[in-house]
Amino acid sequence: MSKSSIPKTADKVETSDSLRSHPTRSELLAMGKSLREKCPRQDHAHWTLPLKRPDPVQLILEANEGRMPHLIPIRHGRLLHSPFSYYRGTALNMAVDLAGTPNSGLQVQACGDCHLMNFGAFATPERRIIFDINDLDETLPAPWEWDVKRLAASIHIASRHNGFREDQARAAVLECVRSYRERMDEYSQMTILDVWYARIDVEDLIPSIVNEKARARAQKRLKSARERSVLEHEFPELAISEGLTPSIRENPPLIFHLREASHEIQMAHFHEAFAQYRDTLQEDRRLVLDRFKVLDIAVKVVGVGSVGTLCGIILLMAGDRDPLFLQVKQARRSVLEDHAGKSRHPNDGQRIVHGHRMMQSASDLFLGWAEGHQGAHFYVRQLRDMKVKPMVEVFTPIDMEQYAAWCGWTIAHCHARSGEPAKIVGYLGKSDRFDEAIADFAAAYADQTEQDYDLLLKAARDGKIEVFIEQE
C-alpha cells in the first residue's frame, strides 16, 4: 500500500466527528445534572394548595360530560368506595394539580394515569407473561415527574387503605422511587435496541417474592391465568349459546345492549367503524381477524375512571368452538392536554394505541382504533388475555414495598423507551435526595386526596350528586 493511500490521523478524527450525531452518555448526564439549577430536586417535596385551585367536585362533574347519564351514579358510587378508589378515578383532578408542580423540563411518553392498579401481568403475542403498565387512556408526551408523582401518591394512599403505619407507607414509596432511579441508570447504559427489547417476565419476578404466602398466591394465579381459555371460561361466562347464534349475556346495569335505535341501524354503524378498525391493524393481523365473524356487541361498564364512557365487548366466532372477545373503549381527550399540549393524533384512539406501542414492551395482537358514526373515538384490544391484576388489598407492608419496586422499575422502562434516560439519570443523581422529596410529596398529596374525598362524600350526603352503590 502506498503512503498516499493511508488516511491521515486528522482525517480519521474528522470522519469520526462527522458520524457522531448524538452526545456521549457523559455529556447527557451533565445536561441532566444542569437542570437541577432551575428545578432543584428537593423542590419536588412541596405540595401546597393553590390559591385558585378548582373545586374537586366540580372537576368530577366536568369529567362526567359526554358520559351515558344513567351510568354516572355508578361512577360516583365507585369513587365513594374509599379515598383510594376516589384517587384512581380522578386523573383529571391530579393532572390539574401536577401542572403547577416543579418539573425538570424533560418529557417522555407519559401514562397520564400512573397509579399502582394500572400495572399488572398479561400475555404477549408470543405467549410470554410479562409485568407492565396496562392502562394508557390518558397517555401523552409530558414531564416524566408527573407519572412518578402519581404513582408514588397512589402507593401511599393504598398503604393507608390497607391500614399500614405512615412509616410503612413511606418505605413503600421510597422503594418505588429508588427502583425507578436505579433502573433508569441501568437503561441509560444500554443500547437503544436493548432497551426496546427488554421485558420484565413474571416468571422471573415470582421467585423473588419475599413473603412465602404471597409467592404461593402469585404462582397459583399465574398458573390459573395460563390455563384459562376463552372457550372454557370467558365464553360460558359472557355468552349465551342457546339457539342458532351465540350472543353476549346481559347483566344490567354492567353489561347490556343498546336499545335506542333499531338493531339493523346499530349494526350498520358498527360494521362501518369495525372496517376502519380493521384497517389500522398490520396486514398479518388483519388476516387473523378476518377468520372470525362478528356475532354481537354490547356495552360493558369497566373500571372507575371509564364508567359512563361508551365501552363494550364484541363477540366473534371462527367456528362452534373458536370464540374471540374484543374490548372496545371510548377514547376521550387526554386529561394532560390542557397542561402538556394537544395530541398530534387526530383520533384519540390512535393516540392511545401509539402510547401502548411506545410504553409497553409488548402490545396486544388486535390493538387498533376507529371512529364512530357520531364522531366518537375508540380503541380496541383483546379482552382478558391472561391478565393478572394485583391483589393490593391483601398486601402486607413488605408485599407493598416489593410491588412498588416492580412498578418503579416498569415505569422507568416505559420512560426510557421514549425519553433520554441518561439526562433523567443526570438529573436524579446517585443519592436519595429525589426519593425523599417524592416521599414527602406523596404523603402530602395523600392528605389532600382524603380531604377531596370528604368533599365528594359531603356532596353525596347533601344530595348534590346522584349515587348508585353496587352490591358486593
PyMOL commands that set and color helices and strands:
alter all, ss='L'
color gray80, all
select helices_A, chain A and resi 3-5+9-19+25-34+41-45+56-63+69-79+83-88+91-98+116-118+144-161+166-188+192-197+202-208+212-227+230-238+263-279+283-289+337-340+348-359+392-394+397-418+421-428+433-461
alter helices_A, ss='H'
color red, helices_A
select strands_A, chain A and resi 107-110+119-123+129-133+140-143+239-240+247-248+255-256+293-300+312-317+323-331+368-371+377-382
alter strands_A, ss='S'
color yellow, strands_A
deselect
rebuild
show_as cartoon
